[in-house]
């Protein structure tokens, strides 16, 4: 082996070890083998089940480049029959060196001969090498055609190249095998994401829709950013890691009770029935007192009207987006009205402290206890994902997913991180999360707002120091929520009011 060949082999070894793209790796393998042996043509086959499939085909003298970035090779696969030389190399795990295919009786070369007739090419010498990995598995074949001397004449492949190409084939097989392992790991993670998404879908379809919409927005945003020339441009692996994080960011909600997930009002139906039962008792007692002459007609009508107003106040507040100061005062006053509890035989306030507290929730429908349970889904997400062994390319997924409710001003949860501690990817994830939650029209506990109203809320949160101004501004410009074909908003709901409290929505 001369120094030039050794140098080229070392260069190829480095290139094979660093190449991450499957198609480019195959092309690198074939062109390197052709360079080392100084030949005119070559074919790389990959073994799949009982067939050898053409992946790359090169004939330099005819400027033929097929496979990978040059388009698929259209030739049919080769069956594993011993009369086919490349198949025999697999079946016998042996190198085959042929001086002249037209004078070789051991194999069927009718295919190359037909190709020669169609193209005017002349196939002569051939070196066929099985690609065997470190597990003893043959995963493909290198077929080199027409070795050339310094003057460009076709000659047989020199024996000295055989161990070199065997070594190259083995190293290439190991690289391909490792790449396939990496692909299988990604497919495993993808299937895991699919299973988790299906599990969330089975519990609450709107949460699965929330995640799918976020992924759609994320893909569109990253596509839009491709030509922007700013820090949001991600590498392919960075993009995969971020999208994996989006898929898994709400996995902890599998542990949140549906009674909290689907809570559409401040009081549960059971609590509401209990309060209305008390009001009905008060009405009946008033009627009894009136019939017994203990109440005048005017006093009786006044008490009935008061009960009806209390009932209507409860109905109005129970599903209100926001409880005003006036309503809070009315609830406080109503809660203290006397009610005779027949179960205990004693008088007590009309509303319990829990019922009063629920009706006085300013934003949303969750009590402090319920909100804590809901917010804990982020902690659960972190715990679940931290127990998985993510490969290095996905190592940030558990971290980012567990931080998507953090705000730049330190008022987020669960860690209370500050601006310098929150990664750019998390800032984007938070914006996507809030926007989708606000505009979603399939939530049982809220109405949707328009895209423009949601953007106004995001801007307000920027002014409060919660969100990244640059991310929100870029997100506004990207218009990822619009149908790319007609420019219309995907969600056309336009409600006159909106909820400022977003934690319950996400």
C-alpha positions as CSV (number, residue, x, y, z in Angstrom):
1,X,0.0,0.0,0.0
2,X,1.6,3.3,-1.1
3,X,1.5,6.5,1.0
4,X,-1.2,8.1,-1.2
5,X,-3.5,5.1,-0.7
6,X,-2.9,5.2,3.0
7,X,-3.6,8.9,3.2
8,X,-6.8,8.5,1.3
9,X,-7.9,5.7,3.5
10,X,-7.3,7.8,6.6
11,X,-9.3,10.7,5.1
12,X,-12.1,8.3,4.3
13,X,-12.0,6.8,7.9
14,X,-12.4,10.3,9.3
15,X,-15.2,11.2,6.9
16,X,-17.1,8.0,7.6
17,X,-16.9,8.6,11.4
18,X,-18.2,12.1,11.2
19,X,-20.9,11.7,8.5
20,X,-24.4,11.8,9.9
21,X,-26.5,11.8,6.7
22,X,-27.3,8.3,5.4
23,X,-27.3,9.1,1.7
24,X,-24.1,11.1,1.9
25,X,-22.5,8.2,3.8
26,X,-23.3,5.7,1.1
27,X,-21.9,8.0,-1.6
28,X,-18.8,8.6,0.5
29,X,-18.2,4.9,0.8
30,X,-18.5,4.2,-2.9
31,X,-16.5,7.2,-4.2
32,X,-13.7,6.4,-1.6
33,X,-13.5,2.8,-2.8
34,X,-13.4,4.0,-6.4
35,X,-10.7,6.6,-5.6
36,X,-8.5,4.1,-3.8
37,X,-8.7,1.5,-6.6
38,X,-8.7,4.1,-9.4
39,X,-11.7,2.6,-11.2
40,X,-14.3,4.1,-13.5
41,X,-17.5,2.7,-12.0
42,X,-19.1,1.3,-8.9
43,X,-22.3,0.2,-7.4
44,X,-23.3,0.0,-3.7
45,X,-26.0,-2.5,-2.7
46,X,-27.7,-2.7,0.6
47,X,-29.0,-6.1,1.8
48,X,-32.6,-6.2,3.0
49,X,-34.0,-9.6,3.8
50,X,-33.2,-11.7,0.7
51,X,-32.5,-9.0,-1.8
52,X,-29.7,-6.7,-2.7
53,X,-31.0,-3.2,-3.4
54,X,-29.2,-0.6,-5.6
55,X,-28.4,2.4,-3.4
56,X,-25.7,4.2,-5.4
57,X,-24.4,3.7,-9.0
58,X,-21.6,5.7,-10.5
59,X,-19.9,5.6,-14.0
60,X,-17.5,8.5,-14.2
61,X,-16.7,8.2,-17.9
62,X,-20.4,8.5,-18.8
63,X,-21.1,11.0,-16.1
64,X,-23.7,8.7,-14.5
65,X,-24.5,9.5,-10.8
66,X,-27.5,7.8,-9.4
67,X,-28.7,7.3,-5.8
68,X,-28.8,9.5,-2.7
69,X,-29.0,13.2,-3.6
70,X,-28.9,12.3,-7.3
71,X,-32.3,10.4,-7.2
72,X,-33.1,6.8,-6.7
73,X,-31.6,4.0,-8.7
74,X,-34.4,2.5,-10.7
75,X,-32.9,-0.9,-11.4
76,X,-34.7,-3.9,-9.8
77,X,-33.1,-5.6,-6.8
78,X,-30.8,-8.6,-7.2
79,X,-32.0,-11.9,-5.7
80,X,-29.6,-13.9,-3.5
81,X,-28.8,-16.6,-6.1
82,X,-25.2,-17.9,-6.3
83,X,-25.0,-17.3,-10.1
84,X,-25.1,-13.6,-9.4
85,X,-21.6,-12.5,-8.5
86,X,-22.6,-9.8,-6.0
87,X,-25.1,-12.3,-4.4
88,X,-22.4,-15.0,-4.2
89,X,-20.2,-12.5,-2.4
90,X,-22.9,-12.3,0.3
91,X,-23.8,-16.0,0.4
92,X,-20.2,-17.1,0.6
93,X,-18.9,-14.0,2.5
94,X,-16.0,-13.8,0.1
95,X,-14.3,-11.2,-2.0
96,X,-14.6,-11.8,-5.8
97,X,-12.0,-10.4,-8.2
98,X,-12.8,-10.9,-11.9
99,X,-10.4,-9.8,-14.6
100,X,-12.9,-9.9,-17.5
101,X,-16.6,-10.5,-17.0
102,X,-17.0,-11.6,-20.7
103,X,-14.5,-14.4,-20.2
104,X,-15.8,-15.6,-16.8
105,X,-18.0,-18.7,-16.8
106,X,-18.6,-19.0,-13.1
107,X,-21.3,-16.3,-12.8
108,X,-24.2,-14.8,-14.7
109,X,-23.2,-11.4,-16.1
110,X,-26.1,-11.1,-18.5
111,X,-27.2,-8.0,-16.7
112,X,-24.0,-6.0,-17.2
113,X,-23.8,-7.3,-20.8
114,X,-27.3,-5.9,-21.5
115,X,-26.3,-2.7,-19.9
116,X,-23.3,-2.4,-22.1
117,X,-25.4,-3.0,-25.3
118,X,-27.8,-0.2,-24.2
119,X,-25.2,2.3,-23.3
120,X,-22.2,1.5,-25.4
121,X,-20.2,1.0,-22.2
122,X,-17.7,-2.0,-21.9
123,X,-17.7,-3.7,-18.5
124,X,-14.5,-5.6,-18.0
125,X,-12.8,-6.0,-14.6
126,X,-14.8,-6.2,-11.4
127,X,-14.0,-6.3,-7.7
128,X,-16.9,-7.3,-5.4
129,X,-16.5,-7.0,-1.7
130,X,-19.1,-7.9,1.0
131,X,-19.6,-5.3,3.7
132,X,-19.4,-7.1,7.0
133,X,-20.0,-5.2,10.3
134,X,-18.4,-6.0,13.8
135,X,-21.4,-8.3,14.6
136,X,-20.5,-10.6,11.7
137,X,-23.5,-9.4,9.7
138,X,-23.3,-8.7,6.0
139,X,-25.3,-5.5,5.3
140,X,-24.3,-4.8,1.7
141,X,-21.9,-5.1,-1.2
142,X,-19.4,-2.9,-2.9
143,X,-19.1,-3.6,-6.6
144,X,-16.2,-1.8,-8.3
145,X,-15.9,-1.8,-12.1
146,X,-13.1,-1.3,-14.6
147,X,-9.8,-0.5,-12.8
148,X,-7.7,2.0,-14.8
149,X,-4.0,2.4,-15.3
150,X,-2.3,5.8,-15.4
151,X,-3.1,6.2,-19.1
152,X,-6.8,5.4,-18.6
153,X,-6.8,1.9,-20.0
154,X,-8.9,-0.8,-18.3
155,X,-6.9,-3.3,-16.3
156,X,-7.7,-6.0,-13.6
157,X,-8.0,-4.9,-10.0
158,X,-4.6,-5.3,-8.3
159,X,-4.4,-7.9,-5.5
160,X,-2.9,-5.3,-3.2
161,X,-6.2,-3.4,-3.1
162,X,-8.2,-6.4,-1.9
163,X,-7.4,-6.1,1.9
164,X,-7.7,-2.3,1.7
165,X,-11.2,-2.5,0.2
166,X,-12.2,-5.3,2.6
167,X,-11.1,-3.1,5.5
168,X,-13.0,-0.1,4.0
169,X,-16.1,-2.2,3.5
170,X,-15.9,-3.4,7.1
171,X,-15.6,0.1,8.5
172,X,-18.3,1.3,6.3
173,X,-20.6,-1.5,7.4
174,X,-19.9,-0.6,11.1
175,X,-20.7,3.1,10.4
176,X,-23.9,2.1,8.6
177,X,-24.9,-0.3,11.4
178,X,-24.4,2.4,14.0
179,X,-26.4,4.8,12.0
180,X,-29.2,2.3,11.7
181,X,-29.0,1.7,15.4
182,X,-29.4,5.5,15.9
183,X,-32.4,5.5,13.5
184,X,-33.9,2.6,15.4
185,X,-33.6,4.5,18.7
186,X,-35.2,7.5,17.1
187,X,-38.0,5.3,15.8
188,X,-38.4,3.8,19.3
189,X,-38.7,7.3,20.7
190,X,-41.1,8.3,18.0
191,X,-43.3,5.3,18.7
192,X,-43.2,6.1,22.4
193,X,-44.4,9.6,21.6
194,X,-47.2,8.1,19.5
195,X,-48.2,5.8,22.3
196,X,-48.2,8.7,24.9
197,X,-50.2,10.9,22.5
198,X,-52.7,8.2,22.0
199,X,-53.0,7.7,25.8
200,X,-53.6,11.4,26.2
201,X,-56.1,11.3,23.4
202,X,-58.0,8.5,25.1
203,X,-58.3,10.6,28.3
204,X,-58.9,14.1,26.8
205,X,-58.9,14.6,23.1
206,X,-58.4,18.3,23.5
207,X,-55.0,17.8,25.2
208,X,-53.9,15.6,22.3
209,X,-55.1,18.3,19.9
210,X,-53.2,20.9,21.9
211,X,-49.9,19.0,21.5
212,X,-50.5,18.3,17.8
213,X,-51.4,21.9,17.1
214,X,-48.2,23.0,19.0
215,X,-46.1,20.7,16.8
216,X,-47.8,22.1,13.7
217,X,-47.1,25.7,14.8
218,X,-43.5,24.8,15.8
219,X,-42.7,23.1,12.4
220,X,-44.1,26.1,10.5
221,X,-42.3,28.6,12.7
222,X,-38.9,26.8,12.2
223,X,-39.6,26.5,8.5
224,X,-40.3,30.2,8.4
225,X,-37.1,30.9,10.3
226,X,-34.9,29.0,7.8
227,X,-34.1,32.0,5.7
228,X,-34.3,34.6,8.4
229,X,-30.6,34.4,9.4
230,X,-31.1,34.8,13.2
231,X,-30.4,32.7,16.3
232,X,-33.6,30.7,15.9
233,X,-32.2,28.8,12.9
234,X,-31.8,25.2,14.3
235,X,-29.7,22.4,13.0
236,X,-31.5,19.2,11.9
237,X,-30.7,17.5,15.2
238,X,-31.6,20.6,17.2
239,X,-34.9,20.7,15.4
240,X,-35.6,17.1,16.1
241,X,-34.8,17.6,19.8
242,X,-37.1,20.6,20.1
243,X,-40.0,18.9,18.3
244,X,-39.6,15.9,20.6
245,X,-39.8,18.2,23.5
246,X,-43.0,19.7,22.1
247,X,-44.6,16.3,21.7
248,X,-43.8,15.3,25.3
249,X,-44.2,18.6,27.2
250,X,-47.6,17.7,28.7
251,X,-47.1,14.0,29.3
252,X,-47.5,14.7,33.1
253,X,-51.1,15.5,32.5
254,X,-51.8,11.8,32.4
255,X,-51.5,12.0,36.2
256,X,-54.0,14.9,36.6
257,X,-57.5,13.8,37.6
258,X,-60.1,14.4,34.9
259,X,-62.3,16.2,37.5
260,X,-59.7,18.9,37.5
261,X,-58.7,18.7,33.8
262,X,-62.3,19.1,32.6
263,X,-63.5,21.4,35.3
264,X,-65.6,23.9,33.4
265,X,-67.1,25.8,36.4
266,X,-66.0,27.0,39.8
267,X,-68.5,24.8,41.6
268,X,-69.0,21.1,40.7
269,X,-72.4,19.9,39.7
270,X,-72.8,18.2,43.1
271,X,-71.8,21.4,45.0
272,X,-74.2,23.4,42.9
273,X,-77.1,21.0,43.5
274,X,-76.4,21.2,47.3
275,X,-76.4,25.0,47.4
276,X,-79.6,25.1,45.3
277,X,-81.2,22.6,47.6
278,X,-80.5,24.9,50.5
279,X,-82.0,27.9,48.6
280,X,-85.1,25.8,47.9
281,X,-85.4,24.9,51.6
282,X,-85.3,28.7,52.4
283,X,-88.0,29.3,49.8
284,X,-90.2,26.6,51.3
285,X,-89.6,27.8,54.8
286,X,-90.6,31.3,53.7
287,X,-93.8,30.0,52.2
288,X,-94.6,28.1,55.4
289,X,-94.1,31.2,57.5
290,X,-96.3,33.2,55.1
291,X,-99.1,30.6,55.2
292,X,-98.9,30.6,59.0
293,X,-99.2,34.4,58.9
294,X,-95.8,35.0,60.3
295,X,-94.8,37.0,57.1
296,X,-96.7,39.7,55.3
297,X,-97.2,39.3,51.6
298,X,-94.7,42.1,50.9
299,X,-92.0,40.5,53.2
300,X,-92.7,37.1,51.6
301,X,-92.2,38.5,48.1
302,X,-89.1,40.3,49.2
303,X,-87.5,37.1,50.6
304,X,-88.4,35.1,47.5
305,X,-86.9,37.8,45.3
306,X,-83.7,37.8,47.4
307,X,-83.4,34.0,47.1
308,X,-83.9,34.2,43.3
309,X,-81.2,36.9,43.1
310,X,-78.8,34.7,45.1
311,X,-79.5,31.8,42.8
312,X,-78.9,33.9,39.7
313,X,-75.7,35.4,41.2
314,X,-74.4,31.9,41.7
315,X,-75.2,30.8,38.2
316,X,-73.6,34.0,36.7
317,X,-70.4,33.7,38.8
318,X,-70.0,30.0,38.5
319,X,-69.0,30.2,34.8
320,X,-67.8,33.8,34.6
321,X,-64.5,34.5,33.0
322,X,-63.6,37.0,35.6
323,X,-65.1,37.8,39.0
324,X,-65.2,41.6,39.6
325,X,-64.8,43.3,43.0
326,X,-68.6,44.0,43.1
327,X,-69.3,40.4,42.6
328,X,-66.8,39.4,45.3
329,X,-68.6,41.7,47.7
330,X,-72.0,40.2,46.7
331,X,-70.8,36.7,47.2
332,X,-69.3,37.6,50.6
333,X,-72.6,39.1,51.7
334,X,-74.6,36.2,50.4
335,X,-72.4,33.6,52.0
336,X,-73.1,35.0,55.5
337,X,-76.9,34.7,55.1
338,X,-78.4,32.3,57.8
339,X,-79.4,28.8,56.8
340,X,-80.9,26.3,59.2
341,X,-79.1,23.0,58.7
342,X,-81.6,20.2,59.4
343,X,-78.8,17.6,59.4
344,X,-77.1,19.2,62.4
345,X,-80.1,21.0,63.9
346,X,-78.2,24.3,64.0
347,X,-78.0,27.5,62.0
348,X,-75.0,28.2,59.9
349,X,-73.9,30.4,57.0
350,X,-75.5,29.7,53.6
351,X,-72.2,28.9,51.9
352,X,-69.3,26.9,53.3
353,X,-65.9,28.4,53.3
354,X,-64.9,26.0,50.4
355,X,-68.0,27.0,48.4
356,X,-67.5,30.7,49.0
357,X,-63.8,30.4,48.1
358,X,-64.6,28.6,44.8
359,X,-67.1,31.3,43.8
360,X,-64.6,34.0,44.6
361,X,-61.9,32.7,42.3
362,X,-61.0,35.7,40.2
363,X,-59.7,34.0,37.0
364,X,-60.4,30.5,35.8
365,X,-62.3,27.7,37.6
366,X,-59.7,26.0,39.8
367,X,-59.3,26.5,43.5
368,X,-55.8,26.9,45.0
369,X,-55.6,23.2,45.8
370,X,-56.8,22.2,42.3
371,X,-54.4,24.7,40.7
372,X,-51.5,23.2,42.6
373,X,-52.5,19.7,41.4
374,X,-52.8,21.0,37.8
375,X,-49.4,22.8,38.0
376,X,-47.8,19.7,39.3
377,X,-48.2,18.2,35.9
378,X,-44.9,19.9,35.0
379,X,-43.1,18.2,37.8
380,X,-44.6,14.9,36.8
381,X,-43.5,15.5,33.2
382,X,-39.9,16.0,34.5
383,X,-40.0,13.0,36.7
384,X,-41.4,10.7,33.9
385,X,-39.0,11.9,31.3
386,X,-36.0,11.9,33.6
387,X,-36.5,8.2,34.2
388,X,-36.0,7.6,30.4
389,X,-32.5,7.3,29.0
390,X,-32.5,9.8,26.2
391,X,-29.6,9.6,23.7
392,X,-27.3,12.6,23.6
393,X,-29.1,14.2,20.7
394,X,-32.3,14.4,22.9
395,X,-30.7,15.0,26.3
396,X,-32.4,18.4,26.7
397,X,-35.9,17.1,26.2
398,X,-36.6,16.3,29.9
399,X,-35.2,19.7,30.9
400,X,-37.0,21.8,28.4
401,X,-40.3,20.0,28.8
402,X,-40.2,20.5,32.6
403,X,-39.6,24.3,32.2
404,X,-42.4,25.3,29.8
405,X,-44.3,27.2,32.5
406,X,-41.3,29.3,33.6
407,X,-41.4,33.1,33.1
408,X,-38.5,35.4,32.5
409,X,-39.4,37.5,35.6
410,X,-39.1,34.5,37.9
411,X,-42.9,34.2,38.5
412,X,-43.4,31.0,36.7
413,X,-43.4,27.5,38.1
414,X,-42.2,25.0,39.3
415,X,-38.7,26.2,39.7
416,X,-39.2,30.0,39.5
417,X,-36.3,30.3,37.0
418,X,-35.1,33.7,35.9
419,X,-34.3,35.1,32.4
420,X,-30.7,34.0,32.3
421,X,-31.7,30.4,33.3
422,X,-34.3,29.9,30.6
423,X,-33.1,28.5,27.3
424,X,-34.2,30.1,24.0
425,X,-36.0,26.8,23.1
426,X,-38.0,27.0,26.3
427,X,-39.0,30.6,25.6
428,X,-40.4,29.5,22.3
429,X,-42.1,26.5,23.7
430,X,-43.9,28.7,26.3
431,X,-45.2,31.1,23.6
432,X,-46.5,28.2,21.5
433,X,-48.1,26.7,24.6
434,X,-49.9,29.8,25.6
435,X,-51.0,30.8,22.1
436,X,-52.5,27.4,21.3
437,X,-54.3,27.2,24.7
438,X,-55.9,30.6,24.2
439,X,-57.0,30.0,20.6
440,X,-58.2,26.4,21.1
441,X,-61.9,26.0,20.7
442,X,-62.3,22.5,21.9
443,X,-61.7,23.1,25.6
444,X,-64.7,22.2,27.8
445,X,-63.9,24.9,30.4
446,X,-63.3,28.0,28.2
447,X,-64.2,29.7,24.9
448,X,-61.6,30.4,22.3
449,X,-60.2,33.8,21.6
450,X,-59.1,35.1,18.2
451,X,-55.5,34.9,17.1
452,X,-55.1,38.7,17.3
453,X,-56.5,38.7,20.9
454,X,-54.1,35.9,21.8
455,X,-51.2,37.9,20.4
456,X,-52.4,40.9,22.5
457,X,-52.3,38.7,25.6
458,X,-48.8,37.6,24.7
459,X,-47.7,41.3,24.3
460,X,-49.2,42.1,27.6
461,X,-47.2,39.2,29.2
462,X,-44.1,40.7,27.5
463,X,-44.8,44.0,29.2
464,X,-45.2,42.2,32.5
465,X,-41.7,40.7,32.0
466,X,-42.9,37.1,31.6
467,X,-42.2,36.4,27.9
468,X,-39.4,37.1,25.5
469,X,-40.2,40.1,23.4
470,X,-38.2,39.0,20.5
471,X,-39.8,35.5,20.4
472,X,-43.3,37.0,20.6
473,X,-42.5,39.6,17.9
474,X,-41.1,36.9,15.5
475,X,-44.0,34.6,16.3
476,X,-46.4,37.4,15.3
477,X,-44.6,37.9,12.0
478,X,-44.5,34.2,11.2
479,X,-48.4,33.9,11.0
480,X,-48.0,30.1,11.6
481,X,-51.6,29.8,12.6
482,X,-52.9,30.8,9.2
483,X,-53.7,28.4,6.4
484,X,-50.7,28.7,4.1
485,X,-53.0,28.3,1.0
486,X,-55.5,31.2,1.6
487,X,-54.0,33.2,4.5
488,X,-57.0,32.7,6.7
489,X,-56.7,32.0,10.3
490,X,-57.0,28.4,11.3
491,X,-59.1,29.3,14.2
492,X,-61.8,31.8,13.2
493,X,-63.4,32.1,16.6
494,X,-63.6,35.7,17.8
495,X,-64.8,36.2,21.3
496,X,-65.2,39.8,22.7
497,X,-63.6,38.8,26.1
498,X,-60.5,36.8,26.9
499,X,-59.0,35.2,30.0
500,X,-55.8,36.9,31.2
501,X,-54.9,34.0,33.5
502,X,-53.2,31.4,31.2
503,X,-51.9,28.9,33.7
504,X,-55.1,26.9,33.8
505,X,-55.4,26.8,30.0
506,X,-52.0,25.3,29.3
